[in-house]
Amino acid sequence: MLWATCNTDPSQETCSSNMAWFASTLQNTCSKELNAGNVLTVQTLQGSFTQLSSDLSQLKIPSALQAFNMMYTAGCLPDQSSNAYCFVDAAHATNPSDLYFFQLPMGISLPNNTTPSCSSCTKSLMALYAQSLENAPKGTLTYLEKTYPSGQKVAVAQCGASYAQALAVTGNAVGRQTWSFAVGLPAILLTWVMLSLVT
């Protein structure tokens, strides 16, 4: 099921282009709502967990046009050693700590007892987050900006200083501190599929 999500028709490039268009249109059409901090409008653009309805109160999904590329890449990140998807490996591990790192872009911090396995997958995921934060326009990955620094500290404490890049917080933006490592309906569906594999 995840393979089909990661190999869609239309292509990732087409979906990314569509999401960028949706984000741009939302920013132009709903600028008053965005400036006023309208929750639904901001969540649709930047992303966060949203409860669907009282009937589905246990199911929360992120909606984020601006985070689509990063979330797609994170969900489809391959484990080079096993040729499986990193998310699937993390979801099937007996220790759920690696899976928690997939929640950082959704504004969910790591639980206190998180002990990552120091896998190449989590290292690649943290590099993706750092690169995304460095390259994204200010304020487009707001939730990851808030959760990445604490996640990075946990990863480095467990796995060593070179495991995850430290980023400096400057105002409301996150920037590179030392060195650089060389979501919309499809984003919602991707996350829903990823979460359904866990349960």
N, C-alpha and C positions, 0 to 999 in steps of 0.2 A: 504494500500500500504506500509506503514512504517512497519507494522507487518511482511510482507513478506521479507522486506529488513533486518529486525532484526532476522529472523528465516530462514536463507538460508540453502540450501543444495548445496555445502558442508558447513560444520559447520564453526563457527567463528575461531575455533582452526586451521582448515585446511587452511582457508583464511589467517590467521595470519602467519602461517608457509610459505605459498606461498609468501606473501609480504616480509617476512624476506629474503627468498631466492632471490627474485627479487632485493631487496635492496643490498644484498651482491654481487650478480652478477654484478649489475650496478656499485658498488664501485670498483670491480676488473677489469671489462672490460673497464670502462670509467674513470679510475683514472686520466688520463691526463686532460680530460675535466673538471672533478670536481676540480682539483687543479688550473686550469686556470679560474675557476668561470663561466664556460659555463652556461648560464641562464637556458636553457631547461633541462640540466642534473641535475643541482642543484635543480630546482623546482620539478623535478620528484622524486628526492630522499627525499628532506626536506619538500617541500610543499609551495605553495603560490597560489594566484589567477592567473589564466591563461585565457586569452580570447581565445575562440575557433576559431573564424574566423570573418571576417567583416560582414558576414550575421547574425551571432549570437553575435553581439557586446554587446548586453545587458546581455548575459549569461556568467558568469564567474564561474569557478569551480576550486577547489583546487586539485592539484595532489601531493600526498605525500605517498611514500612507507613507510617511517619511522614513520609516524603519524597514520597509519591505525588503530592499536588497540585502540588508544585513541579516534580517530574520530568515530569509530564504537561504542565504549562504550558510548561516549557522545550522539550520535544520537539515541541510543537505551536505554538511561537511563530511568527507570520507575519512575513515580510519585507514591510513596507509598500510598498517601492519596486517589488518584482517580483511580489507576490502569491503567492510561493512560501513554503515553510517554511524558516525560518532554518537548521534542522539540515541540510536537503537542500542549501541553498546552501553551507554550510560543508563538507559531505561531498564536494561536487563541485569545490571550489576547488583550484587547484594548490598553494596554500600551506595546509597542514593546521592552521595555528595557530588559526584561529577554531574549528575542531572540538575542539581541546583544551579549550576553555572549558566544553564540555558535560560533561567528565569530572570537573570540580571537586566536584560533590556526591557522587561515588563515592569520594572520598578520594584521587584521583590528581592530584598537582600538575602544573603546566605544565612541559613540558621546558625546559631552559635556553635553547634557541634559538628560543623562541616569539616571533613578531613578528606580533601581530594586525593585521588590515587596517583596524581602526578603523571597522568597519561599524556601521550602526545596529542590526543584529541582535545583535552582541556587546555593545553598549552596553545594549540592552534585556535581554539575558540577565543581565548583571552587576547591573542594577537589580532584576531579579526575585530574584536570589540575596540581594542586600542587604535587600530588603523581606522576604523569607522568613526571613532570620536575625533581623531585628528583631522579627518578629511571632511566631516559633515559640517554644514553651516551651523553657526551658533544657534542653539535652542532646538535643533531638529531631533536630537536623541536625548531629550531631557531626562527620561527615566534611567537610561543607562549612565548618564552623567552623574546621577545621584548614587547609583549602586556599584559602579565599576571600582572606585577607589577602595572600598572596603573588601570587595571580592578579590582585588589584586593583592591586598595585604594578606588575606587568608592564603591565597595561592603561593605567594612568596614565602610566607612563614613555614608552610608545609613542604614546598618543593624547591626552594632556593631562589636567590635573587634574580637569576636570568629567566625564570619561568614565566613571569608576566611583567609587562612594561609598566613602569610607574608613570602616571600622568599628573601634571600640575593643574590645580583648579584655579582659573583666573576669572574672577567675576562669576558669571553664570555659565561660562564655558569651561571645557576641559581641554588642556593643551599638552603637548609632548613635554616631558620633563628631561629625559636623557637621550634615548635613542629610538629609532623607528624600525618596526618590523615591516622586511620587504613582504508595512506589512501590508485599507483595502481588503477586499474579499479573498484574493489568493493568500494573503498573509494570515487572515483569520482561519482559513481552511487548513493551511499548513500547520499552524499552531494547534488547531483542534485535532488534526491527525496525529501530531506529535504527542499531545496529551492523552489521546485515546489509546495509544500504544502502551502507555505507562499503566493504565488501569485495567 
